[in-house]
Amino acid sequence: MFAPRLRPIARVVPIQVPGRRAFGSTIITKVQAKDSLLEGNHFAPIPKRGLIEIEGPDTAKYLQGLITNHMPLISAGGDGFYTAFLTPQGRMLYDAFIYPVNVGVNFPHPKFMIELPAAATEQMFKHLKRYILRSKVKLRDVSDEFNAFSVWGNIHQHNEEEENKVPVGSLVKKNKRVSDIGCIDPRVPDFGYRAIVPQNEDIGAILSQVGDFKELSSEEYTIRRILNGIPEGIEDMWPEQSLPLESNFDYMNGVDFRKGCYVGQELTIRTYHTGVVRKRILPVQLYEKDESVPTTLAVDRGKTYPTNIEPQMDIKISGSSSKRGVGKTCSGIHNIGLALMRLEQVEKCATGEDIAFEVPETNVRVKPFLPKWWPVETQ
């Protein structure tokens, strides 16, 4: 089932995350693993991510003015959340997770961990220092001290009342946490748990106390993420170009539309109140012109992602004389990827209209799919 051609954003919310308030009621279909290798209890390292530690008495207030999400939700400790740093013009800088550091000699001294694209760590330092002014905060690159993992399957879910609604000034009950630093990944229902673990600790040993979990490669995490239509990093969300709502931050619980001012808020709020987003990032399957059009999204690990396809390449309607593109490529692996596509054209494809999309000057065609977890307006 498809949402209207110009997809409204102001009255829907993709999932209910503990401790968050919904903006309206929606019909939600939870994601199921789309590949047999990914079914069951697994964990995998998350590739290409960096970590910055930030601490000090002004940390929560300082970050509140820089990010799209609402710091009071995590300032008392517990799980982290998903968010974005924007330019003053409202364009994407970097996607990020921010986690309270729920351990340490001085806990609950305000200390947080920012997980972001590894390639952006240096630039993020410059961005953060630009706004410190007199704020009492300290920054430190800890990318070499911790590893990031995605864990999914029959993992213990935190008690909503005790773990995600921690009163200010209270300590977190760490005995129910998978890791001291991490969160249930809020971007897609049942996508799993995101854990930040010191390099001298064995994530496998930690998970053995929960159940029997099998380790997969970081490539499998990427496959699972793309199959679920989740953008991540600078190959999917281009710094100073991409827009947060076109990158599905409203769908993935990455923006709080009720918080006060922050860098880049004006364009985001204006788009929200306009109620229309014409383009969004979604999963696509790649195939060649002489191959049959895929009807379901599935990865073929025997195929290699085309070397002539790079992020931000134009996607156009096959056989059309129009010079206007209908989308742009993002990242990919094997025969699947992500693309920023005009929803009007995607709807035509999904409703059976004879339309195909190609990357000009290549032999590659792309078939877009709408993620099942995207919200649908109630009538």
Solvent accessible surface area in square Angstrom, and as a share of the most:
residue,aa,sasa,rsa
1,M,178,0.80
2,F,67,0.28
3,A,10,0.08
4,P,66,0.42
5,R,111,0.41
6,L,72,0.36
7,R,9,0.03
8,P,34,0.21
9,I,2,0.01
10,A,16,0.12
11,R,168,0.61
12,V,12,0.07
13,V,13,0.08
14,P,0,0.00
15,I,18,0.09
16,Q,128,0.57
17,V,20,0.12
18,P,35,0.22
19,G,22,0.21
20,R,49,0.18
21,R,190,0.70
22,A,33,0.25
23,F,54,0.23
24,G,28,0.27
25,S,84,0.54
26,T,31,0.18
27,I,104,0.53
28,I,60,0.31
29,T,72,0.42
30,K,110,0.47
31,V,14,0.08
32,Q,133,0.59
33,A,39,0.30
34,K,68,0.29
35,D,21,0.11
36,S,96,0.62
37,L,74,0.37
38,L,1,0.01
39,E,100,0.45
40,G,47,0.46
41,N,42,0.21
42,H,15,0.07
43,F,11,0.04
44,A,0,0.00
45,P,43,0.27
46,I,12,0.06
47,P,43,0.27
48,K,150,0.64
49,R,29,0.11
50,G,1,0.01
51,L,5,0.02
52,I,0,0.00
53,E,16,0.07
54,I,0,0.00
55,E,43,0.19
56,G,6,0.06
57,P,92,0.58
58,D,44,0.23
59,T,0,0.00
60,A,27,0.21
61,K,167,0.71
62,Y,17,0.06
63,L,0,0.00
64,Q,38,0.17
65,G,28,0.27
66,L,5,0.02
67,I,0,0.00
68,T,0,0.00
69,N,6,0.03
70,H,52,0.23
71,M,1,0.01
72,P,77,0.48
73,L,60,0.30
74,I,2,0.01
75,S,47,0.30
76,A,18,0.14
77,G,10,0.09
78,G,0,0.00
79,D,13,0.07
80,G,4,0.04
81,F,0,0.00
82,Y,0,0.00
83,T,0,0.00
84,A,0,0.00
85,F,0,0.00
86,L,1,0.00
87,T,10,0.06
88,P,90,0.57
89,Q,127,0.56
90,G,0,0.00
91,R,94,0.34
92,M,0,0.00
93,L,18,0.09
94,Y,19,0.07
95,D,1,0.00
96,A,0,0.00
97,F,0,0.00
98,I,0,0.00
99,Y,0,0.00
100,P,6,0.04
101,V,13,0.08
102,N,0,0.00
103,V,51,0.29
104,G,52,0.50
105,V,154,0.89
106,N,107,0.55
107,F,48,0.20
108,P,74,0.46
109,H,64,0.29
110,P,51,0.32
111,K,52,0.22
112,F,3,0.01
113,M,1,0.00
114,I,0,0.00
115,E,0,0.00
116,L,0,0.00
117,P,4,0.03
118,A,46,0.36
119,A,82,0.64
120,A,3,0.02
121,T,15,0.09
122,E,118,0.53
123,Q,90,0.40
124,M,0,0.00
125,F,39,0.16
126,K,104,0.44
127,H,11,0.05
128,L,0,0.00
129,K,122,0.52
130,R,149,0.54
131,Y,65,0.25
132,I,32,0.16
133,L,159,0.79
134,R,233,0.85
135,S,36,0.23
136,K,137,0.58
137,V,16,0.09
138,K,150,0.63
139,L,34,0.17
140,R,113,0.41
141,D,72,0.37
142,V,1,0.00
143,S,36,0.23
144,D,124,0.64
145,E,73,0.33
146,F,32,0.13
147,N,57,0.29
148,A,11,0.09
149,F,21,0.09
150,S,4,0.03
151,V,0,0.00
152,W,7,0.02
153,G,43,0.41
154,N,124,0.64
155,I,10,0.05
156,H,99,0.44
157,Q,100,0.45
158,H,9,0.04
159,N,64,0.33
160,E,97,0.43
161,E,116,0.52
162,E,71,0.32
163,E,1,0.00
164,N,24,0.13
165,K,108,0.46
166,V,24,0.14
167,P,90,0.57
168,V,140,0.81
169,G,69,0.66
170,S,40,0.26
171,L,113,0.56
172,V,12,0.07
173,K,112,0.48
174,K,94,0.40
175,N,130,0.67
176,K,69,0.29
177,R,22,0.08
178,V,12,0.07
179,S,10,0.07
180,D,58,0.30
181,I,6,0.03
182,G,0,0.00
183,C,1,0.00
184,I,51,0.26
185,D,7,0.04
186,P,5,0.03
187,R,0,0.00
188,V,0,0.00
189,P,10,0.07
190,D,95,0.49
191,F,3,0.01
192,G,11,0.11
193,Y,5,0.02
194,R,1,0.00
195,A,0,0.00
196,I,2,0.01
197,V,2,0.01
198,P,41,0.26
199,Q,97,0.43
200,N,140,0.72
201,E,91,0.41
202,D,89,0.46
203,I,10,0.05
204,G,25,0.24
205,A,53,0.41
206,I,42,0.21
207,L,1,0.01
208,S,76,0.49
209,Q,156,0.69
210,V,59,0.34
211,G,30,0.28
212,D,129,0.67
213,F,23,0.09
214,K,120,0.51
215,E,102,0.46
216,L,18,0.09
217,S,61,0.39
218,S,37,0.24
219,E,74,0.33
220,E,13,0.06
221,Y,1,0.00
222,T,21,0.12
223,I,0,0.00
224,R,16,0.06
225,R,17,0.06
226,I,0,0.00
227,L,3,0.02
228,N,4,0.02
229,G,0,0.00
230,I,0,0.00
231,P,0,0.00
232,E,16,0.07
233,G,11,0.10
234,I,60,0.31
235,E,77,0.34
236,D,1,0.00
237,M,2,0.01
238,W,12,0.04
239,P,45,0.28
240,E,117,0.53
241,Q,95,0.42
242,S,10,0.07
243,L,35,0.17
244,P,3,0.02
245,L,4,0.02
246,E,28,0.13
247,S,1,0.01
248,N,0,0.00
249,F,0,0.00
250,D,14,0.07
251,Y,1,0.00
252,M,0,0.00
253,N,17,0.09
254,G,0,0.00
255,V,11,0.06
256,D,28,0.14
257,F,19,0.08
258,R,140,0.51
259,K,13,0.05
260,G,48,0.46
261,C,116,0.69
262,Y,15,0.06
263,V,25,0.14
264,G,6,0.06
265,Q,34,0.15
266,E,132,0.59
267,L,42,0.21
268,T,3,0.01
269,I,34,0.17
270,R,130,0.47
271,T,34,0.20
272,Y,24,0.09
273,H,130,0.58
274,T,93,0.54
275,G,12,0.11
276,V,38,0.22
277,V,5,0.03
278,R,123,0.45
279,K,59,0.25
280,R,0,0.00
281,I,4,0.02
282,L,0,0.00
283,P,2,0.01
284,V,4,0.02
285,Q,21,0.10
286,L,13,0.07
287,Y,16,0.06
288,E,81,0.36
289,K,91,0.39
290,D,123,0.64
291,E,67,0.30
292,S,100,0.64
293,V,77,0.44
294,P,19,0.12
295,T,117,0.68
296,T,95,0.55
297,L,18,0.09
298,A,46,0.36
299,V,20,0.11
300,D,57,0.30
301,R,79,0.29
302,G,74,0.71
303,K,83,0.35
304,T,116,0.67
305,Y,44,0.17
306,P,34,0.22
307,T,130,0.76
308,N,77,0.40
309,I,9,0.05
310,E,108,0.49
311,P,51,0.32
312,Q,69,0.31
313,M,55,0.25
314,D,61,0.31
315,I,0,0.00
316,K,51,0.21
317,I,47,0.24
318,S,23,0.15
319,G,86,0.83
320,S,51,0.33
321,S,116,0.75
322,S,61,0.40
323,K,183,0.78
324,R,161,0.59
325,G,26,0.25
326,V,8,0.05
327,G,10,0.09
328,K,74,0.31
329,T,6,0.04
330,C,1,0.01
331,S,14,0.09
332,G,24,0.23
333,I,27,0.14
334,H,26,0.12
335,N,9,0.05
336,I,0,0.00
337,G,1,0.01
338,L,3,0.01
339,A,0,0.00
340,L,19,0.09
341,M,0,0.00
342,R,42,0.15
343,L,9,0.04
344,E,49,0.22
345,Q,23,0.10
346,V,2,0.01
347,E,40,0.18
348,K,52,0.22
349,C,19,0.11
350,A,43,0.33
351,T,94,0.55
352,G,65,0.63
353,E,91,0.41
354,D,150,0.78
355,I,31,0.16
356,A,22,0.17
357,F,1,0.00
358,E,32,0.14
359,V,1,0.00
360,P,40,0.25
361,E,183,0.82
362,T,21,0.12
363,N,71,0.36
364,V,11,0.07
365,R,59,0.22
366,V,4,0.02
367,K,30,0.13
368,P,6,0.04
369,F,36,0.15
370,L,34,0.17
371,P,11,0.07
372,K,135,0.57
373,W,1,0.00
374,W,9,0.03
375,P,3,0.02
376,V,26,0.15
377,E,50,0.22
378,T,63,0.37
379,Q,200,0.89
